[in-house]
Amino acid sequence: MDSNGQSASIRIPLPLDLAWGFGLVLTLSFAADRLTDLPTLFFPFVFVLYGTVAGCLFRYWPPARDFGWANRATLLRGSLVVVLVALAPFAGLIEGSLWLYGWVALLALILDGVDGKVARATGSQSEFGARFDMELDALFILGLCVAVLALDKAGIWVLALGLMRYAFIGASHFLNWLNAPLPESFRRKTICVWQIVTLLVAVLPPVNDLFASTTLATALALLLWSFYLDVRWLYQRRDSNAVR
């Protein structure tokens, strides 16, 4: 057995995993285009997004190792997220299919819990898998923010929900103490799910601008509070937890 709980005889090379993921992305993208006549910019956006995900996986996962079923579950969710994010800027053009968009987004949210269960069942929990899952969450949230903005359900301030994670990563390049590991947090996970749920609800046709803006403003306030607690925790331990 390898580190992913897999038999060495059934190892699947990373390019093959990325190939089926790309096939799923293409299938979903063509289906979306058939339902709604999307601008030609949609497909290049899909290719750039999936190419970025694939490039990061090649960069951080050794291609010779089996990807593992937990990471495959995350890649399945990632394929859905890529298409949802690519559609987000054109949300105003797909108003007749927003319920379907919402259902696919809900499926992506449900799948968020599958990879962790698979990892525990196969004994393949890893730092890589946790980071892969986290970055997909961040991309998913940013995409939903763009969709809400494109539908005029909230002002440009809603992008702060999706950009705060990237602002934190950017700041960590200048403040090394921000790179120290944070402890597991139920609060952090709960607020992440709350962000996604409020954004998902906001894109649905029956939801009016006032309700969407109010719930999203609440989510933003909770996110700011959560980041404040984490940054304060890291700052207070900046000497003992310094990353060299």
PLY file of the C-alpha trace (Angstrom):
ply
format ascii 1.0
element vertex 244
property float x
property float y
property float z
element edge 243
property int vertex1
property int vertex2
end_header
0.00 0.00 0.00
1.24 3.52 -0.71
0.73 6.69 1.37
-2.72 7.16 -0.13
-3.98 3.80 0.98
-3.77 2.57 -2.63
-2.27 -0.57 -4.00
0.83 0.19 -6.09
-0.58 -2.00 -8.87
-3.49 0.37 -9.51
-1.67 3.68 -9.49
-3.13 6.16 -11.94
-0.79 8.85 -13.29
-1.69 12.45 -12.55
-2.07 13.42 -16.25
-4.82 10.79 -16.60
-6.69 12.23 -13.61
-6.36 15.72 -15.06
-7.59 14.42 -18.43
-10.90 13.10 -17.04
-11.28 16.31 -15.06
-10.80 18.33 -18.22
-13.27 16.10 -20.06
-15.88 16.79 -17.38
-15.18 20.53 -17.56
-15.60 20.51 -21.35
-18.82 18.52 -21.13
-20.34 20.89 -18.58
-19.12 23.94 -20.52
-20.66 22.80 -23.81
-23.90 21.93 -21.99
-23.99 25.43 -20.46
-23.36 26.96 -23.86
-26.22 24.96 -25.38
-28.61 26.13 -22.66
-27.60 29.78 -23.03
-25.73 31.39 -25.88
-22.61 32.44 -23.99
-19.98 34.93 -25.23
-16.90 33.43 -26.91
-14.83 34.70 -23.97
-16.42 32.00 -21.79
-14.38 29.11 -23.21
-10.95 30.80 -22.97
-11.85 31.65 -19.38
-12.65 27.97 -18.71
-9.31 26.88 -20.22
-7.34 29.43 -18.19
-9.04 28.43 -14.94
-8.62 24.69 -15.43
-5.08 25.20 -16.74
-4.23 27.12 -13.57
-5.63 24.34 -11.38
-3.77 21.69 -13.39
-0.55 23.71 -13.30
-0.72 24.05 -9.52
-1.33 20.30 -9.15
1.70 19.52 -11.34
3.74 22.01 -9.32
2.88 20.62 -5.89
2.04 16.94 -6.48
4.72 14.50 -7.75
3.32 13.17 -11.10
4.80 9.73 -10.40
2.63 9.24 -7.30
-0.95 8.07 -7.36
-3.29 11.01 -6.81
-5.53 9.11 -4.40
-9.31 8.87 -4.22
-9.69 11.72 -1.76
-7.89 14.11 -4.10
-9.95 12.75 -7.01
-13.11 13.66 -5.10
-11.68 17.17 -4.66
-10.82 17.32 -8.37
-14.41 16.32 -9.21
-15.64 19.24 -7.13
-12.95 21.42 -8.68
-14.26 20.65 -12.17
-17.71 21.88 -11.13
-16.20 24.96 -9.47
-14.18 25.87 -12.58
-17.32 25.92 -14.74
-19.34 27.81 -12.11
-16.61 30.45 -11.76
-16.25 30.77 -15.54
-20.02 31.35 -15.79
-20.08 33.88 -12.94
-19.22 37.04 -14.96
-22.05 36.14 -17.37
-24.65 35.45 -14.67
-26.79 38.27 -16.03
-27.01 36.40 -19.35
-28.12 33.10 -17.83
-31.02 34.33 -15.68
-33.27 31.66 -17.21
-30.88 28.97 -15.92
-30.05 30.40 -12.50
-31.93 27.62 -10.69
-29.75 25.07 -12.47
-26.67 27.15 -11.62
-27.78 27.11 -7.99
-28.30 23.34 -7.97
-24.83 22.71 -9.42
-23.36 25.11 -6.85
-25.20 23.20 -4.11
-23.76 19.93 -5.43
-20.27 21.47 -5.29
-20.94 22.50 -1.69
-22.13 19.00 -0.74
-19.07 17.44 -2.36
-16.93 19.63 -0.10
-17.48 17.11 2.67
-16.90 14.00 0.56
-13.14 14.29 0.07
-12.51 14.50 3.82
-14.58 11.37 4.47
-12.76 9.51 1.70
-9.39 10.62 3.08
-10.28 9.36 6.55
-11.68 6.09 5.19
-8.50 5.41 3.17
-6.05 6.81 5.71
-4.80 9.34 3.16
-5.18 12.67 4.98
-2.46 15.05 3.89
-1.47 18.70 4.09
-1.66 18.83 0.30
-5.26 17.57 0.28
-6.32 20.09 2.93
-4.70 22.95 0.99
-6.21 21.78 -2.31
-9.64 21.77 -0.69
-9.10 25.18 0.92
-7.98 26.88 -2.30
-10.99 25.48 -4.17
-13.23 26.93 -1.45
-11.58 30.32 -1.96
-12.03 30.16 -5.73
-15.65 29.02 -5.34
-16.45 31.91 -2.99
-14.82 34.47 -5.29
-16.77 33.10 -8.26
-20.08 33.34 -6.40
-19.21 36.91 -5.39
-18.70 37.78 -9.07
-22.04 36.14 -9.95
-23.86 38.18 -7.26
-22.23 41.36 -8.55
-23.11 40.50 -12.17
-26.75 40.06 -11.11
-26.74 43.45 -9.30
-27.81 41.74 -6.07
-25.10 43.63 -4.13
-22.51 46.34 -4.69
-18.85 45.89 -5.55
-18.13 45.54 -1.82
-19.33 41.92 -2.07
-16.01 41.06 -3.75
-14.35 41.57 -0.35
-15.84 38.20 0.68
-13.84 36.48 -2.04
-10.70 38.63 -2.03
-9.94 38.61 1.70
-8.29 35.19 1.54
-6.05 36.34 -1.32
-5.22 39.57 0.53
-4.11 37.44 3.49
-1.88 35.32 1.22
-0.41 38.48 -0.32
0.31 39.96 3.10
2.04 36.72 4.17
4.76 37.36 1.57
5.75 40.50 3.48
4.87 39.47 7.05
6.49 36.09 7.55
4.72 35.41 10.84
1.42 35.09 8.93
2.77 31.84 7.42
2.72 30.02 10.74
0.12 27.21 10.85
-3.22 27.95 12.44
-4.97 25.41 14.70
-8.11 23.65 13.51
-11.12 25.90 13.99
-14.82 25.05 13.94
-15.50 28.78 13.81
-13.45 29.18 10.64
-15.13 26.24 8.91
-18.62 27.39 9.93
-18.09 30.91 8.59
-16.71 29.51 5.33
-19.86 27.42 4.84
-22.03 30.40 5.81
-20.30 32.51 3.16
-20.99 29.95 0.45
-24.60 29.38 1.52
-25.45 33.10 1.63
-23.80 33.68 -1.75
-25.55 30.67 -3.25
-28.93 31.85 -1.97
-28.26 35.38 -3.24
-27.96 34.24 -6.87
-31.37 32.53 -6.88
-34.11 34.38 -8.81
-36.64 34.86 -5.95
-34.09 36.55 -3.66
-34.36 40.34 -3.76
-31.48 42.80 -3.52
-32.24 43.89 0.06
-32.28 40.36 1.47
-29.14 39.41 -0.48
-27.24 42.51 0.62
-28.26 42.11 4.26
-27.23 38.46 4.55
-24.00 39.05 2.63
-23.12 42.05 4.79
-23.59 39.78 7.82
-21.31 37.17 6.23
-18.69 39.86 5.56
-18.82 41.07 9.16
-18.35 37.49 10.42
-15.46 36.95 8.00
-13.73 40.15 9.13
-14.13 39.05 12.76
-12.73 35.60 11.95
-9.70 37.01 10.12
-9.12 39.45 12.98
-9.02 36.59 15.51
-6.63 34.54 13.35
-4.29 37.45 12.62
-4.25 38.43 16.30
-3.48 34.81 17.29
-0.58 34.69 14.81
0.73 38.12 15.84
0.77 37.20 19.53
2.91 34.14 18.67
5.04 35.80 15.98
8.29 35.11 17.85
7.71 31.54 19.03
6.02 30.50 15.74
8.35 32.35 13.39
8.66 30.60 10.01
12.28 30.38 8.84
0 1
1 2
2 3
3 4
4 5
5 6
6 7
7 8
8 9
9 10
10 11
11 12
12 13
13 14
14 15
15 16
16 17
17 18
18 19
19 20
20 21
21 22
22 23
23 24
24 25
25 26
26 27
27 28
28 29
29 30
30 31
31 32
32 33
33 34
34 35
35 36
36 37
37 38
38 39
39 40
40 41
41 42
42 43
43 44
44 45
45 46
46 47
47 48
48 49
49 50
50 51
51 52
52 53
53 54
54 55
55 56
56 57
57 58
58 59
59 60
60 61
61 62
62 63
63 64
64 65
65 66
66 67
67 68
68 69
69 70
70 71
71 72
72 73
73 74
74 75
75 76
76 77
77 78
78 79
79 80
80 81
81 82
82 83
83 84
84 85
85 86
86 87
87 88
88 89
89 90
90 91
91 92
92 93
93 94
94 95
95 96
96 97
97 98
98 99
99 100
100 101
101 102
102 103
103 104
104 105
105 106
106 107
107 108
108 109
109 110
110 111
111 112
112 113
113 114
114 115
115 116
116 117
117 118
118 119
119 120
120 121
121 122
122 123
123 124
124 125
125 126
126 127
127 128
128 129
129 130
130 131
131 132
132 133
133 134
134 135
135 136
136 137
137 138
138 139
139 140
140 141
141 142
142 143
143 144
144 145
145 146
146 147
147 148
148 149
149 150
150 151
151 152
152 153
153 154
154 155
155 156
156 157
157 158
158 159
159 160
160 161
161 162
162 163
163 164
164 165
165 166
166 167
167 168
168 169
169 170
170 171
171 172
172 173
173 174
174 175
175 176
176 177
177 178
178 179
179 180
180 181
181 182
182 183
183 184
184 185
185 186
186 187
187 188
188 189
189 190
190 191
191 192
192 193
193 194
194 195
195 196
196 197
197 198
198 199
199 200
200 201
201 202
202 203
203 204
204 205
205 206
206 207
207 208
208 209
209 210
210 211
211 212
212 213
213 214
214 215
215 216
216 217
217 218
218 219
219 220
220 221
221 222
222 223
223 224
224 225
225 226
226 227
227 228
228 229
229 230
230 231
231 232
232 233
233 234
234 235
235 236
236 237
237 238
238 239
239 240
240 241
241 242
242 243
